[in-house]
Amino acid sequence: MASSSEEIIPETTTETAAAESSYDTFVQVSNEIFTNPLNVVLLSISAFLLYKIIAGRQTPRPRPEPEVELPRMKKKDLTLDELRKCDGTGEDGRICIAVNGRIYDVTRGKQFYGPGGPYSNFAGRDASRALALFTVSESALKSENDDLSDLTSAEMSRMREWQIQLEEKYDFVGRLLKPGQEPVDYTDSEEEINPNEEGDEKEKETSKKSEENEEEPDSKTSNINTKENVNDMEEEKKPEEEKEKKEEKQEETSTEKTEL
């Protein structure tokens, strides 16, 4: 039998003691957090960030409006002053640049050549020298015709590499006109004219003219030769005709004699 001195502790008393201890712990932690200003600031920031994350997931983001693509620019040659107007600040937002005497419509790449882009200085300008020197400095962009005669062969080849990239990616517009140069009237079926090939075309035209001039005296000499051949044939026929006439006369005389 159990002794009477042992006390039996009821279960309700144990549960109450555990609840009181957990409550005391919660109060202690709460006092530690809210009595320290730094902890209050950190807790506020965490709550704000949590709210922004939850609100951002629930709020749908507006879709960006699709950009209207401009129609293809009609081919035409431009002067430097006309090219300056195609800098992306006009009503249509058209952007053109010139490289090595050729003008390209780079409106599709306005994130590069438009306002705020890394190559925005090239918009509406002749960028040949800047690309050759691999710079975006305003000092490399001339406000008048630039013949690029002072560039080295390495710089010129670098510029042509840029030109090839633009040729493959963007539309050709026309030539950059030099002072006194007349514009070309382009048609839809006309092929693009490369200014570097103009000299070759002129040489071909001059060579054709020289060939035609060389052929003309040959035709004249051939005509003279044919005339001489005709005269020779006529002279050869003359003695034959004379022989025939003599034979006819002899026959006539012989017939007369027989009649007598």
SERO-4910 file (N, C-alpha, C, O; in steps of 0.05 Angstrom, whole numbers):
BEGIN
 pado doro    nc1    nc2    nc3   cac1   cac2   cac3    cc1    cc2    cc3    oc1    oc2    oc3
  Met    A     17    -24      0      0      0      0     17     25      0     39     25     12
  Ala    A      8     45    -14     24     70    -15     21     85     11      1     85     25
  Ser    A     44     98     18     43    113     44     26    138     41     23    148     19
  Ser    A     16    147     63     -2    170     63     13    196     59      1    217     53
  Ser    A     41    195     63     57    220     60     60    228     31     65    251     26
  Glu    A     57    210     11     61    217    -17     36    232    -27     14    224    -22
  Glu    A     41    255    -42     20    271    -52     15    265    -81     34    261    -96
  Ile    A     -9    264    -89    -17    259   -117    -23    286   -130    -41    299   -123
  Ile    A     -6    293   -151     -9    319   -164    -29    315   -187    -25    298   -204
  Pro    A    -50    330   -188    -70    327   -209    -59    336   -236    -41    354   -237
  Glu    A    -70    325   -259    -60    332   -286    -67    361   -293    -51    373   -307
  Thr    A    -88    371   -283    -96    399   -290    -75    419   -279    -71    439   -292
  Thr    A    -63    413   -258    -43    431   -247    -18    431   -264     -6    452   -268
  Thr    A    -10    408   -275     13    407   -293      9    422   -318     26    437   -328
  Glu    A    -15    419   -330    -21    434   -355    -22    464   -350    -13    479   -368
  Thr    A    -32    472   -328    -33    501   -322     -5    512   -319      0    535   -328
  Ala    A     13    497   -307     40    507   -304     55    510   -330     70    528   -334
  Ala    A     50    490   -349     62    492   -376     52    516   -391     67    529   -405
  Ala    A     26    521   -389     15    544   -403     25    570   -393     31    589   -408
  Glu    A     28    572   -366     39    596   -355     68    601   -363     76    624   -368
  Ser    A     84    580   -365    112    583   -373    114    592   -402    131    609   -408
  Ser    A     97    581   -420     98    589   -448     89    618   -451     99    633   -468
  Tyr    A     69    626   -435     59    654   -436     81    673   -427     85    694   -438
  Asp    A     95    665   -406    116    682   -396    138    685   -417    150    707   -420
  Thr    A    144    663   -432    164    664   -453    156    683   -476    172    699   -485
  Phe    A    130    682   -483    120    699   -505    121    729   -496    129    746   -512
  Val    A    114    734   -472    114    762   -462    143    772   -461    148    795   -468
  Gln    A    162    754   -454    189    762   -453    200    769   -480    215    789   -484
  Val    A    193    752   -500    203    756   -528    190    782   -539    204    797   -553
  Ser    A    164    786   -534    151    810   -544    163    835   -532    167    854   -546
  Asn    A    169    834   -506    181    857   -494    209    863   -506    217    886   -509
  Glu    A    223    841   -512    250    844   -524    249    857   -552    266    873   -559
  Ile    A    228    849   -567    225    860   -594    216    889   -594    228    906   -607
  Phe    A    194    894   -580    181    920   -582    194    942   -565    190    966   -569
  Thr    A    210    934   -546    225    954   -530    250    963   -543    261    983   -536
  Asn    A    261    947   -563    285    955   -578    277    969   -603    264    957   -620
  Pro    A    284    995   -608    276   1009   -632    286    997   -658    272    997   -678
  Leu    A    310    985   -657    322    973   -681    305    949   -690    300    946   -714
  Asn    A    296    933   -671    279    910   -677    252    919   -689    241    906   -707
  Val    A    242    941   -679    216    952   -689    219    960   -719    202    955   -735
  Val    A    242    974   -725    247    983   -753    250    959   -771    238    958   -793
  Leu    A    265    939   -763    269    915   -780    243    900   -784    238    890   -806
  Leu    A    227    899   -764    201    885   -766    183    900   -785    168    888   -801
  Ser    A    183    926   -784    166    942   -803    175    939   -832    158    936   -849
  Ile    A    201    939   -836    211    935   -863    204    908   -874    196    905   -897
  Ser    A    206    888   -858    199    860   -866    170    858   -873    163    845   -893
  Ala    A    153    871   -857    124    870   -862    118    885   -888    101    876   -904
  Phe    A    131    907   -893    126    922   -918    134    906   -943    120    906   -963
  Leu    A    158    894   -941    167    878   -964    149    854   -969    143    847   -992
  Leu    A    140    842   -948    121    819   -951     95    828   -964     84    814   -981
  Tyr    A     86    852   -957     61    862   -969     65    868   -999     48    862  -1015
  Lys    A     88    880  -1006     94    886  -1034     95    861  -1051     86    860  -1074
  Ile    A    107    840  -1040    110    815  -1055     82    803  -1060     77    794  -1083
  Ile    A     66    802  -1040     39    791  -1043     22    807  -1061      8    797  -1078
  Ala    A     23    834  -1059      7    852  -1076     17    851  -1105      1    853  -1123
  Gly    A     43    848  -1109     54    846  -1136     45    822  -1151     41    822  -1175
  Arg    A     41    800  -1137     32    775  -1149      3    777  -1157     -6    765  -1177
  Gln    A    -13    792  -1142    -41    793  -1147    -48    814  -1168    -68    810  -1183
  Thr    A    -33    836  -1170    -39    857  -1189    -27    850  -1217     -3    846  -1219
  Pro    A    -43    848  -1238    -33    841  -1265    -17    865  -1276    -25    888  -1274
  Arg    A      6    858  -1289     22    879  -1301     10    887  -1328      2    870  -1344
  Pro    A      9    913  -1334     -1    921  -1360     17    913  -1383     42    916  -1380
  Arg    A      6    903  -1404     22    895  -1427     31    919  -1443     15    937  -1448
  Pro    A     56    920  -1451     65    943  -1467     52    943  -1495     49    922  -1507
  Glu    A     45    966  -1504     32    969  -1530     52    962  -1552     74    972  -1551
  Pro    A     43    946  -1572     61    940  -1594     68    965  -1610     51    981  -1616
  Glu    A     94    967  -1617    103    991  -1632     95    988  -1661     96    966  -1673
  Val    A     86   1010  -1672     78   1010  -1700    103   1012  -1718    118   1031  -1715
  Glu    A    106    992  -1735    130    992  -1752    125   1011  -1776    105   1010  -1789
  Leu    A    145   1028  -1781    143   1047  -1803    145   1033  -1830    159   1013  -1832
  Pro    A    131   1043  -1850    134   1032  -1877    163   1037  -1887    177   1055  -1878
  Arg    A    171   1020  -1906    198   1023  -1917    201   1050  -1930    184   1059  -1946
  Met    A    224   1062  -1924    230   1089  -1935    236   1087  -1965    250   1069  -1974
  Lys    A    224   1106  -1980    229   1107  -2009    258   1114  -2014    270   1131  -2001
  Lys    A    270   1100  -2033    298   1104  -2040    302   1132  -2051    288   1140  -2070
  Lys    A    322   1146  -2040    329   1172  -2051    356   1180  -2039    363   1172  -2017
  Asp    A    371   1195  -2055    396   1206  -2046    391   1231  -2028    372   1246  -2033
  Leu    A    408   1235  -2008    405   1257  -1989    431   1272  -1986    453   1261  -1988
  Thr    A    428   1298  -1981    451   1314  -1974    455   1312  -1944    438   1300  -1929
  Leu    A    476   1324  -1934    481   1323  -1905    459   1338  -1889    451   1328  -1868
  Asp    A    450   1360  -1900    428   1375  -1886    402   1359  -1886    388   1359  -1866
  Glu    A    396   1345  -1908    372   1328  -1908    375   1304  -1890    355   1295  -1877
  Leu    A    399   1293  -1888    404   1271  -1870    400   1278  -1841    391   1262  -1825
  Arg    A    407   1303  -1834    405   1312  -1806    377   1311  -1796    372   1309  -1772
  Lys    A    357   1313  -1814    329   1313  -1806    320   1285  -1797    299   1282  -1784
  Cys    A    335   1264  -1805    328   1236  -1799    343   1227  -1774    357   1207  -1774
  Asp    A    339   1242  -1752    353   1236  -1727    335   1224  -1705    343   1221  -1682
  Gly    A    310   1216  -1713    292   1204  -1694    275   1222  -1678    259   1213  -1662
  Thr    A    279   1249  -1681    263   1268  -1666    240   1279  -1681    224   1295  -1671
  Gly    A    236   1270  -1706    214   1279  -1723    188   1266  -1715    187   1250  -1696
  Glu    A    167   1273  -1729    140   1262  -1723    140   1231  -1727    127   1217  -1712
  Asp    A    153   1222  -1749    152   1193  -1754    174   1178  -1739    173   1153  -1738
  Gly    A    193   1192  -1727    214   1178  -1712    234   1164  -1729    248   1146  -1720
  Arg    A    237   1171  -1755    255   1158  -1773    284   1164  -1766    291   1187  -1760
  Ile    A    301   1144  -1766    329   1147  -1760    346   1136  -1782    343   1113  -1790
  Cys    A    364   1152  -1793    382   1144  -1815    410   1152  -1808    415   1172  -1795
  Ile    A    429   1136  -1816    457   1143  -1814    471   1136  -1840    462   1120  -1856
  Ala    A    494   1150  -1845    510   1145  -1869    537   1133  -1862    549   1141  -1842
  Val    A    545   1114  -1878    571   1101  -1875    583   1096  -1902    571   1083  -1919
  Asn    A    607   1107  -1907    621   1103  -1932    604   1112  -1956    604   1098  -1977
  Gly    A    590   1134  -1954    575   1145  -1976    548   1132  -1980    534   1140  -1999
  Arg    A    540   1114  -1963    514   1100  -1966    497   1105  -1941    507   1105  -1919
  Ile    A    471   1109  -1945    453   1116  -1924    435   1092  -1917    426   1078  -1935
  Tyr    A    431   1087  -1891    416   1064  -1882    394   1073  -1863    398   1092  -1847
  Asp    A    371   1060  -1864    349   1066  -1846    351   1047  -1822    346   1023  -1824
  Val    A    360   1058  -1799    365   1042  -1775    343   1046  -1754    348   1043  -1730
  Thr    A    319   1053  -1763    297   1058  -1745    291   1033  -1728    283   1035  -1705
  Arg    A    294   1009  -1740    288    984  -1725    307    981  -1701    300    968  -1681
  Gly    A    330    994  -1702    350    992  -1680    350   1018  -1664    372   1027  -1655
  Lys    A    327   1030  -1659    326   1055  -1644    335   1052  -1615    341   1072  -1603
  Gln    A    335   1028  -1605    345   1024  -1578    376   1029  -1577    387   1034  -1556
  Phe    A    388   1028  -1600    417   1034  -1602    422   1062  -1613    439   1077  -1603
  Tyr    A    407   1070  -1634    412   1095  -1648    393   1117  -1641    397   1141  -1648
  Gly    A    371   1111  -1626    352   1131  -1618    361   1147  -1594    382   1142  -1583
  Pro    A    345   1166  -1585    351   1183  -1562    356   1165  -1537    340   1148  -1531
  Gly    A    379   1170  -1524    386   1154  -1501    401   1129  -1507    411   1116  -1488
  Gly    A    404   1121  -1532    418   1097  -1540    449   1102  -1540    458   1125  -1540
  Pro    A    464   1080  -1540    494   1083  -1539    505   1096  -1564    526   1108  -1563
  Tyr    A    491   1094  -1587    500   1106  -1612    482   1129  -1621    479   1133  -1645
  Ser    A    469   1142  -1603    450   1163  -1610    463   1186  -1625    450   1201  -1639
  Asn    A    489   1190  -1620    504   1212  -1634    505   1207  -1665    508   1226  -1680
  Phe    A    502   1182  -1673    504   1176  -1702    478   1182  -1717    478   1183  -1741
  Ala    A    456   1186  -1703    430   1190  -1716    430   1215  -1733    436   1237  -1723
  Gly    A    424   1212  -1759    423   1234  -1777    450   1245  -1784    452   1268  -1793
  Arg    A    471   1229  -1781    498   1239  -1786    514   1219  -1804    505   1196  -1808
  Asp    A    536   1229  -1814    555   1212  -1828    574   1200  -1807    591   1213  -1797
  Ala    A    570   1174  -1801    585   1161  -1780    610   1147  -1790    621   1130  -1775
  Ser    A    619   1152  -1814    641   1137  -1826    666   1140  -1809    679   1120  -1802
  Arg    A    674   1165  -1803    699   1170  -1788    697   1158  -1759    716   1147  -1749
  Ala    A    674   1162  -1746    670   1152  -1719    673   1122  -1718    685   1112  -1699
  Leu    A    661   1108  -1737    663   1079  -1737    691   1070  -1744    700   1049  -1734
  Ala    A    705   1085  -1761    732   1078  -1768    751   1081  -1744    769   1065  -1740
  Leu    A    746   1101  -1728    762   1106  -1704    751   1092  -1679    763   1093  -1658
  Phe    A    729   1079  -1682    716   1064  -1660    711   1082  -1637    720   1077  -1614
  Thr    A    696   1104  -1642    689   1123  -1621    661   1134  -1626    652   1134  -1649
  Val    A    648   1144  -1605    622   1157  -1607    624   1186  -1601    604   1200  -1597
  Ser    A    649   1196  -1601    653   1224  -1595    641   1243  -1616    642   1236  -1640
  Glu    A    631   1265  -1608    619   1284  -1626    640   1296  -1644    633   1305  -1667
  Ser    A    665   1297  -1636    686   1309  -1652    692   1293  -1677    703   1303  -1696
  Ala    A    685   1267  -1677    689   1250  -1701    667   1252  -1721    668   1240  -1743
  Leu    A    646   1268  -1715    623   1271  -1734    625   1298  -1747    620   1319  -1733
  Lys    A    632   1299  -1772    636   1324  -1786    609   1335  -1796    591   1321  -1803
  Ser    A    607   1362  -1795    583   1376  -1804    585   1383  -1834    566   1394  -1845
  Glu    A    607   1376  -1847    610   1380  -1876    621   1355  -1888    628   1336  -1874
  Asn    A    623   1355  -1915    631   1331  -1929    659   1322  -1920    678   1338  -1918
  Asp    A    662   1296  -1913    687   1285  -1903    697   1265  -1924    684   1244  -1928
  Asp    A    720   1270  -1935    731   1252  -1956    747   1229  -1944    755   1211  -1959
  Leu    A    752   1229  -1918    765   1207  -1903    793   1201  -1914    803   1179  -1911
  Ser    A    806   1221  -1927    832   1216  -1940    854   1213  -1920    875   1202  -1927
  Asp    A    850   1221  -1895    872   1219  -1875    870   1193  -1859    887   1189  -1841
  Leu    A    851   1176  -1864    849   1151  -1849    868   1130  -1860    875   1130  -1884
  Thr    A    877   1113  -1842    895   1091  -1850    880   1068  -1863    855   1068  -1862
  Ser    A    894   1050  -1875    881   1027  -1887    867   1009  -1867    846    998  -1872
  Ala    A    879   1007  -1843    866    991  -1821    840   1005  -1812    820    991  -1807
  Glu    A    840   1031  -1810    816   1045  -1802    794   1043  -1823    770   1041  -1817
  Met    A    802   1044  -1849    783   1042  -1870    770   1014  -1871    746   1011  -1875
  Ser    A    787    994  -1866    776    966  -1866    757    962  -1842    737    948  -1845
  Arg    A    763    975  -1820    745    973  -1797    718    986  -1803    697    976  -1796
  Met    A    719   1009  -1817    694   1022  -1825    678   1005  -1844    654   1004  -1842
  Arg    A    691    991  -1863    677    974  -1882    664    951  -1868    643    941  -1877
  Glu    A    677    940  -1847    665    919  -1832    638    928  -1819    618    913  -1820
  Trp    A    638    952  -1808    613    963  -1798    592    966  -1821    568    961  -1817
  Gln    A    602    975  -1844    584    979  -1867    571    952  -1875    547    951  -1881
  Ile    A    586    931  -1875    575    904  -1882    553    896  -1862    533    885  -1870
  Gln    A    558    901  -1836    538    894  -1817    512    910  -1821    490    899  -1819
  Leu    A    515    936  -1826    491    952  -1832    477    943  -1857    452    943  -1858
  Glu    A    492    935  -1877    481    927  -1903    464    902  -1899    443    899  -1912
  Glu    A    473    884  -1882    458    859  -1877    434    862  -1859    414    847  -1862
  Lys    A    434    882  -1842    413    885  -1822    392    905  -1828    368    902  -1821
  Tyr    A    399    927  -1842    381    949  -1846    377    955  -1876    392    946  -1893
  Asp    A    356    971  -1882    349    977  -1910    367   1000  -1920    373   1019  -1907
  Phe    A    375    996  -1946    390   1017  -1960    371   1039  -1969    350   1033  -1981
  Val    A    378   1064  -1964    361   1086  -1972    371   1100  -1997    356   1105  -2015
  Gly    A    397   1106  -1998    408   1120  -2021    436   1128  -2015    449   1119  -1996
  Arg    A    447   1146  -2032    474   1155  -2029    475   1181  -2014    456   1197  -2014
  Leu    A    497   1186  -2000    502   1212  -1988    515   1230  -2009    538   1225  -2017
  Leu    A    501   1250  -2017    510   1267  -2039    532   1285  -2031    532   1297  -2009
  Lys    A    552   1287  -2048    574   1307  -2044    565   1333  -2057    547   1334  -2073
  Pro    A    579   1355  -2050    572   1381  -2062    574   1380  -2093    594   1372  -2104
  Gly    A    552   1389  -2106    551   1389  -2135    543   1363  -2147    540   1362  -2172
  Gln    A    539   1342  -2132    531   1316  -2142    501   1315  -2146    486   1323  -2128
  Glu    A    492   1304  -2168    463   1303  -2175    451   1277  -2163    464   1256  -2164
  Pro    A    427   1278  -2153    414   1254  -2142    405   1235  -2164    400   1244  -2187
  Val    A    403   1209  -2158    394   1189  -2176    364   1185  -2172    354   1185  -2150
  Asp    A    349   1183  -2194    320   1178  -2193    316   1148  -2191    316   1134  -2212
  Tyr    A    311   1138  -2167    309   1109  -2163    280   1100  -2170    261   1114  -2167
  Thr    A    279   1075  -2180    254   1062  -2185    253   1036  -2169    273   1028  -2158
  Asp    A    229   1024  -2167    226   1000  -2150    243    977  -2161    253    960  -2146
  Ser    A    246    975  -2188    260    953  -2200    290    959  -2203    305    941  -2211
  Glu    A    298    983  -2196    326    990  -2201    344    979  -2179    336    979  -2155
  Glu    A    367    969  -2186    385    958  -2167    399    980  -2152    401   1003  -2162
  Glu    A    409    974  -2128    423    993  -2112    449   1000  -2125    463    982  -2136
  Ile    A    457   1025  -2123    482   1034  -2135    502   1038  -2112    498   1053  -2094
  Asn    A    524   1024  -2114    545   1027  -2095    565   1049  -2106    574   1046  -2128
  Pro    A    570   1069  -2090    588   1090  -2099    615   1080  -2106    629   1092  -2123
  Asn    A    624   1058  -2094    650   1047  -2100    651   1034  -2128    672   1030  -2139
  Glu    A    626   1027  -2138    625   1014  -2164    620   1034  -2187    620   1026  -2210
  Glu    A    616   1060  -2180    610   1079  -2201    633   1082  -2220    630   1084  -2245
  Gly    A    657   1082  -2209    681   1085  -2226    683   1062  -2245    691   1066  -2268
  Asp    A    677   1037  -2235    679   1014  -2253    658   1016  -2276    664   1009  -2298
  Glu    A    634   1026  -2269    614   1029  -2290    623   1049  -2311    618   1045  -2335
  Lys    A    635   1071  -2302    644   1091  -2321    666   1080  -2339    667   1085  -2363
  Glu    A    684   1064  -2327    705   1052  -2343    694   1033  -2364    703   1032  -2386
  Lys    A    673   1018  -2356    660   1000  -2375    648   1015  -2398    650   1007  -2421
  Glu    A    635   1038  -2392    622   1054  -2413    643   1064  -2432    640   1063  -2457
  Thr    A    665   1075  -2421    686   1085  -2439    699   1063  -2456    706   1068  -2479
  Ser    A    702   1039  -2444    714   1017  -2459    695   1009  -2482    704   1002  -2504
  Lys    A    669   1009  -2476    649   1002  -2497    651   1022  -2520    651   1015  -2544
  Lys    A    653   1048  -2513    655   1069  -2534    680   1065  -2551    679   1068  -2575
  Ser    A    702   1059  -2537    727   1056  -2552    726   1032  -2571    736   1033  -2593
  Glu    A    712   1010  -2561    709    987  -2578    692    993  -2603    698    984  -2625
  Glu    A    671   1009  -2598    654   1017  -2621    669   1033  -2641    666   1030  -2665
  Asn    A    686   1052  -2631    702   1068  -2649    722   1052  -2665    728   1058  -2688
  Glu    A    732   1031  -2652    751   1013  -2666    738    997  -2687    749    990  -2708
  Glu    A    712    989  -2682    698    973  -2701    690    989  -2726    687    977  -2748
  Glu    A    686   1015  -2724    676   1031  -2747    696   1030  -2770    688   1025  -2793
  Pro    A    722   1036  -2766    741   1035  -2789    742   1007  -2801    747   1005  -2826
  Asp    A    739    986  -2785    739    959  -2797    717    955  -2816    720    943  -2837
  Ser    A    693    966  -2809    670    963  -2828    675    979  -2853    668    970  -2875
  Lys    A    688   1002  -2851    694   1018  -2875    713   1004  -2893    710   1002  -2917
  Thr    A    734    992  -2881    754    978  -2897    742    954  -2910    749    947  -2933
  Ser    A    723    941  -2896    710    917  -2908    694    925  -2932    693    911  -2952
  Asn    A    680    949  -2930    665    959  -2953    683    964  -2977    676    958  -3000
  Ile    A    706    976  -2971    725    982  -2992    735    957  -3005    737    955  -3030
  Asn    A    741    937  -2989    750    911  -3000    729    898  -3018    736    887  -3039
  Thr    A    704    900  -3010    683    888  -3026    681    902  -3053    676    889  -3074
  Lys    A    683    929  -3052    682    944  -3078    705    936  -3096    701    932  -3120
  Glu    A    729    933  -3085    752    924  -3101    747    897  -3113    754    892  -3136
  Asn    A    736    879  -3097    731    852  -3108    711    853  -3131    714    838  -3150
  Val    A    691    870  -3129    671    872  -3150    684    883  -3175    679    873  -3197
  Asn    A    701    903  -3172    715    914  -3196    733    893  -3209    734    891  -3234
  Asp    A    747    877  -3192    764    856  -3203    747    836  -3219    755    827  -3240
  Met    A    724    829  -3209    707    809  -3223    697    821  -3249    695    807  -3269
  Glu    A    691    847  -3249    681    859  -3274    703    859  -3295    698    854  -3319
  Glu    A    728    865  -3286    751    865  -3305    756    837  -3316    763    834  -3339
  Glu    A    752    817  -3299    756    789  -3309    735    782  -3329    740    766  -3348
  Lys    A    711    792  -3327    689    786  -3345    693    799  -3373    684    788  -3393
  Lys    A    707    822  -3374    710    837  -3399    723    821  -3421    712    819  -3443
  Pro    A    747    809  -3417    759    793  -3439    742    770  -3448    742    763  -3471
  Glu    A    727    758  -3430    710    735  -3437    688    745  -3456    681    732  -3476
  Glu    A    677    769  -3450    656    780  -3467    667    787  -3495    654    782  -3515
  Glu    A    691    797  -3495    704    804  -3521    708    779  -3538    704    780  -3562
  Lys    A    717    757  -3526    720    732  -3540    694    723  -3552    693    714  -3575
  Glu    A    673    724  -3536    647    715  -3545    638    732  -3570    627    721  -3589
  Lys    A    643    758  -3568    635    775  -3591    651    768  -3616    640    767  -3638
  Lys    A    677    763  -3613    693    755  -3636    683    729  -3648    682    726  -3672
  Glu    A    677    710  -3631    667    684  -3641    641    687  -3656    637    674  -3676
  Glu    A    624    705  -3646    598    710  -3660    603    722  -3687    590    715  -3707
  Lys    A    622    741  -3689    629    754  -3715    640    733  -3735    632    733  -3758
  Gln    A    657    715  -3725    669    695  -3742    647    676  -3753    647    669  -3776
  Glu    A    628    669  -3736    606    652  -3745    590    666  -3766    581    653  -3786
  Glu    A    585    691  -3762    569    706  -3782    583    707  -3809    571    703  -3830
  Thr    A    609    712  -3809    625    713  -3834    625    686  -3848    624    685  -3872
  Ser    A    628    665  -3832    628    638  -3844    602    631  -3857    601    619  -3878
  Thr    A    580    639  -3844    554    634  -3856    550    650  -3882    537    640  -3901
  Glu    A    560    674  -3883    558    690  -3907    573    677  -3930    564    677  -3953
  Lys    A    597    667  -3924    613    654  -3945    599    629  -3955    599    624  -3980
  Thr    A    587    614  -3939    574    590  -3948    550    597  -3966    545    582  -3986
  Glu    A    537    618  -3960    514    627  -3977    524    636  -4005    511    631  -4024
  Leu    A    547    648  -4006    558    657  -4032    567    632  -4047    577    635  -4070
***
